[in-house]
Amino acid sequence: MNDPVPTDMAVAAQIRIAARQGIPIVVIHRGDNNSGVLFLKINRLDGTAQVMTQVRVNDELFWAPVKSAASMTEPEADAYLERQASTDPDAWLIEIEDRQGRIWFPGRVLAE
């Protein structure tokens, strides 16, 4: 089994990959460099966003929505992320601005 890539390196790589396609990814809160869990705010630039959390099952990476609804308002998403940062300082909070709602990070999406 391969050791996982440190979180800071994985985030930096995805920021560069998305930037080449003109998609901004911003680190809202920097967590633990080696093992912080990722929360992604996918900002669709229409006042709505979806927040996804990183889940590992049997060493496979998945993304799961934090809410059963497909999207939430931007203020709801921001409030959720603020709560995560206050309860888990090791978590990484990432905002992706993508009208298409793409995740830009490796891993399959769990059914909503």
SESE-865608 format. One record per residue: x, y, z of N, C-alpha, C in turn; residue in one letter; residue number from 1. Coordinates in nm, 2 decimals, m for minus. Layout:
<atoms>
n.east  n.north  n.up  ca.east  ca.north  ca.up  c.east  c.north  c.up  code  pos
X  Y  Z  X  Y  Z  X  Y  Z  a  NUM
...
</atoms>
This chain:
<atoms>
n.east  n.north  n.up  ca.east  ca.north  ca.up  c.east  c.north  c.up  code  pos
0.08  m0.12  0.00  0.00  0.00  0.00  0.09  0.12  0.00  m  1
0.05  0.22  m0.08  0.13  0.35  m0.09  0.09  0.44  0.02  n  2
0.18  0.52  0.07  0.15  0.62  0.17  0.08  0.73  0.10  d  3
m0.03  0.78  0.16  m0.10  0.89  0.10  m0.02  1.02  0.09  p  4
m0.04  1.10  m0.01  0.03  1.22  m0.03  m0.02  1.32  0.08  v  5
0.08  1.39  0.13  0.04  1.49  0.24  m0.06  1.59  0.18  p  6
m0.15  1.63  0.27  m0.27  1.71  0.23  m0.22  1.84  0.16  t  7
m0.12  1.91  0.22  m0.08  2.03  0.16  m0.03  2.02  0.02  d  8
0.04  1.91  m0.01  0.09  1.88  m0.15  m0.03  1.85  m0.24  m  9
m0.12  1.77  m0.19  m0.24  1.74  m0.28  m0.32  1.86  m0.31  a  10
m0.34  1.95  m0.22  m0.42  2.07  m0.24  m0.34  2.16  m0.34  v  11
m0.21  2.18  m0.32  m0.14  2.27  m0.41  m0.14  2.21  m0.55  a  12
m0.13  2.08  m0.57  m0.14  2.02  m0.70  m0.27  2.05  m0.77  a  13
m0.38  2.03  m0.69  m0.52  2.05  m0.75  m0.54  2.20  m0.79  q  14
m0.49  2.29  m0.71  m0.50  2.43  m0.74  m0.43  2.46  m0.87  i  15
m0.31  2.41  m0.89  m0.24  2.43  m1.02  m0.32  2.37  m1.14  r  16
m0.37  2.25  m1.12  m0.45  2.18  m1.23  m0.57  2.26  m1.27  i  17
m0.65  2.30  m1.17  m0.77  2.38  m1.20  m0.73  2.52  m1.26  a  18
m0.62  2.58  m1.21  m0.58  2.71  m1.26  m0.56  2.71  m1.41  a  19
m0.50  2.59  m1.46  m0.47  2.58  m1.60  m0.60  2.58  m1.68  r  20
m0.71  2.55  m1.62  m0.84  2.55  m1.69  m0.92  2.68  m1.66  q  21
m0.86  2.77  m1.58  m0.92  2.90  m1.55  m1.02  2.89  m1.43  g  22
m1.00  2.79  m1.35  m1.09  2.77  m1.24  m1.02  2.80  m1.11  i  23
m1.06  2.91  m1.04  m0.99  2.94  m0.91  m1.03  2.85  m0.80  p  24
m0.93  2.81  m0.72  m0.95  2.73  m0.60  m0.87  2.81  m0.49  i  25
m0.94  2.84  m0.38  m0.88  2.92  m0.28  m0.89  2.84  m0.15  v  26
m0.78  2.84  m0.07  m0.77  2.78  0.06  m0.83  2.88  0.16  v  27
m0.95  2.85  0.22  m1.01  2.93  0.31  m0.95  2.91  0.45  i  28
m0.92  2.79  0.48  m0.86  2.76  0.61  m0.76  2.65  0.59  h  29
m0.63  2.67  0.63  m0.53  2.57  0.61  m0.52  2.48  0.73  r  30
m0.54  2.35  0.71  m0.54  2.26  0.82  m0.40  2.19  0.84  g  31
m0.40  2.07  0.90  m0.28  2.00  0.92  m0.22  1.96  0.78  d  32
m0.09  1.99  0.77  m0.02  1.97  0.64  m0.02  1.82  0.60  n  33
m0.02  1.73  0.69  0.00  1.59  0.65  m0.13  1.51  0.64  n  34
m0.23  1.54  0.73  m0.35  1.45  0.73  m0.48  1.52  0.76  s  35
m0.49  1.65  0.73  m0.61  1.72  0.76  m0.72  1.68  0.66  g  36
m0.84  1.66  0.70  m0.95  1.62  0.62  m0.99  1.75  0.53  v  37
m1.04  1.72  0.41  m1.08  1.83  0.32  m1.23  1.85  0.32  l  38
m1.27  1.98  0.33  m1.41  2.02  0.30  m1.40  2.11  0.18  f  39
m1.48  2.08  0.08  m1.49  2.16  m0.04  m1.62  2.24  m0.05  l  40
m1.61  2.37  m0.07  m1.72  2.45  m0.10  m1.72  2.47  m0.25  k  41
m1.81  2.42  m0.32  m1.82  2.43  m0.46  m1.92  2.55  m0.49  i  42
m1.86  2.66  m0.52  m1.94  2.78  m0.54  m1.97  2.79  m0.69  n  43
m2.10  2.78  m0.72  m2.15  2.78  m0.86  m2.16  2.92  m0.92  r  44
m2.13  3.02  m0.84  m2.13  3.16  m0.88  m2.27  3.21  m0.92  l  45
m2.37  3.15  m0.86  m2.51  3.19  m0.88  m2.58  3.21  m0.75  d  46
m2.50  3.22  m0.64  m2.56  3.24  m0.50  m2.58  3.10  m0.43  g  47
m2.55  2.99  m0.50  m2.56  2.86  m0.44  m2.43  2.79  m0.43  t  48
m2.42  2.70  m0.34  m2.29  2.62  m0.33  m2.33  2.48  m0.28  a  49
m2.23  2.39  m0.30  m2.25  2.26  m0.24  m2.12  2.24  m0.16  q  50
m2.14  2.18  m0.04  m2.02  2.15  0.05  m2.01  2.00  0.05  v  51
m1.89  1.95  0.02  m1.85  1.81  0.02  m1.75  1.78  0.12  m  52
m1.75  1.67  0.18  m1.65  1.63  0.27  m1.58  1.50  0.22  t  53
m1.45  1.49  0.26  m1.37  1.38  0.22  m1.40  1.26  0.31  q  54
m1.42  1.14  0.25  m1.44  1.02  0.32  m1.35  0.91  0.27  v  55
m1.29  0.83  0.35  m1.21  0.72  0.31  m1.28  0.59  0.35  r  56
m1.30  0.50  0.25  m1.36  0.37  0.28  m1.26  0.27  0.22  v  57
m1.21  0.18  0.31  m1.11  0.08  0.26  m1.00  0.14  0.17  n  58
m0.94  0.25  0.22  m0.83  0.31  0.15  m0.87  0.38  0.02  d  59
m1.00  0.39  m0.01  m1.04  0.46  m0.13  m1.11  0.59  m0.09  e  60
m1.07  0.70  m0.17  m1.12  0.83  m0.14  m1.26  0.85  m0.21  l  61
m1.35  0.91  m0.13  m1.48  0.94  m0.18  m1.51  1.09  m0.14  f  62
m1.61  1.15  m0.20  m1.66  1.28  m0.16  m1.81  1.26  m0.13  w  63
m1.85  1.31  m0.01  m1.99  1.30  0.03  m2.05  1.44  0.06  a  64
m2.17  1.47  0.01  m2.23  1.60  0.04  m2.26  1.60  0.19  p  65
m2.24  1.72  0.25  m2.27  1.74  0.39  m2.42  1.76  0.42  v  66
m2.49  1.78  0.32  m2.64  1.80  0.34  m2.71  1.72  0.23  k  67
m2.83  1.67  0.26  m2.90  1.59  0.16  m2.94  1.67  0.04  s  68
m2.96  1.80  0.06  m3.00  1.88  m0.06  m2.88  1.90  m0.15  a  69
m2.90  1.91  m0.28  m2.80  1.92  m0.38  m2.72  2.05  m0.36  a  70
m2.78  2.15  m0.31  m2.71  2.28  m0.29  m2.77  2.35  m0.17  s  71
m2.69  2.45  m0.13  m2.74  2.54  m0.02  m2.70  2.68  m0.06  m  72
m2.75  2.78  0.01  m2.71  2.92  m0.02  m2.56  2.94  0.02  t  73
m2.50  3.04  m0.04  m2.36  3.07  0.00  m2.35  3.10  0.15  e  74
m2.43  3.18  0.21  m2.42  3.20  0.35  m2.43  3.07  0.43  p  75
m2.52  2.98  0.39  m2.53  2.86  0.46  m2.41  2.78  0.45  e  76
m2.35  2.77  0.33  m2.22  2.70  0.31  m2.11  2.76  0.40  a  77
m2.10  2.89  0.40  m2.00  2.96  0.47  m2.01  2.94  0.62  d  78
m2.14  2.94  0.67  m2.16  2.91  0.82  m2.12  2.77  0.85  a  79
m2.15  2.67  0.76  m2.12  2.53  0.79  m1.96  2.52  0.80  y  80
m1.89  2.58  0.70  m1.75  2.58  0.70  m1.69  2.64  0.83  l  81
m1.74  2.76  0.87  m1.69  2.82  0.99  m1.71  2.73  1.11  e  82
m1.82  2.66  1.12  m1.84  2.56  1.23  m1.73  2.45  1.23  r  83
m1.70  2.41  1.11  m1.60  2.30  1.09  m1.46  2.35  1.14  q  84
m1.43  2.47  1.10  m1.30  2.53  1.14  m1.29  2.54  1.29  a  85
m1.40  2.58  1.35  m1.39  2.60  1.49  m1.39  2.47  1.57  s  86
m1.44  2.36  1.52  m1.44  2.24  1.59  m1.32  2.15  1.55  t  87
m1.27  2.17  1.43  m1.16  2.09  1.38  m1.05  2.17  1.32  d  88
m0.95  2.23  1.40  m0.85  2.31  1.34  m0.76  2.25  1.24  p  89
m0.76  2.11  1.23  m0.68  2.04  1.14  m0.74  2.03  1.00  d  90
m0.87  2.06  0.99  m0.95  2.05  0.86  m0.90  2.16  0.77  a  91
m0.90  2.12  0.64  m0.88  2.21  0.53  m1.01  2.26  0.47  w  92
m1.03  2.39  0.45  m1.15  2.44  0.39  m1.11  2.50  0.26  l  93
m1.17  2.45  0.15  m1.13  2.49  0.02  m1.25  2.54  m0.06  i  94
m1.24  2.65  m0.13  m1.35  2.70  m0.21  m1.31  2.69  m0.36  e  95
m1.40  2.63  m0.43  m1.38  2.61  m0.58  m1.49  2.69  m0.65  i  96
m1.45  2.78  m0.74  m1.55  2.86  m0.81  m1.56  2.80  m0.95  e  97
m1.67  2.73  m0.97  m1.69  2.65  m1.09  m1.84  2.65  m1.12  d  98
m1.88  2.72  m1.22  m2.02  2.72  m1.26  m2.08  2.58  m1.29  r  99
m1.99  2.49  m1.33  m2.03  2.35  m1.36  m2.04  2.26  m1.24  q  100
m1.99  2.31  m1.12  m2.00  2.24  m1.00  m1.91  2.12  m0.99  g  101
m1.79  2.13  m1.06  m1.70  2.02  m1.05  m1.62  2.02  m0.92  r  102
m1.57  1.91  m0.88  m1.50  1.89  m0.75  m1.35  1.92  m0.77  i  103
m1.29  1.88  m0.87  m1.15  1.91  m0.90  m1.05  1.83  m0.81  w  104
m1.10  1.75  m0.73  m1.01  1.67  m0.64  m1.04  1.52  m0.67  f  105
m0.94  1.43  m0.66  m0.96  1.29  m0.69  m1.06  1.23  m0.60  p  106
m1.13  1.13  m0.65  m1.22  1.05  m0.57  m1.36  1.05  m0.63  g  107
m1.43  0.95  m0.61  m1.56  0.93  m0.66  m1.66  1.00  m0.56  r  108
m1.77  1.05  m0.62  m1.88  1.11  m0.54  m1.98  1.01  m0.49  v  109
m2.01  1.00  m0.36  m2.11  0.91  m0.31  m2.24  0.97  m0.35  l  110
m2.34  0.88  m0.38  m2.47  0.92  m0.41  m2.53  1.01  m0.31  a  111
m2.61  1.11  m0.35  m2.67  1.21  m0.26  m2.80  1.15  m0.21  e  112
</atoms>
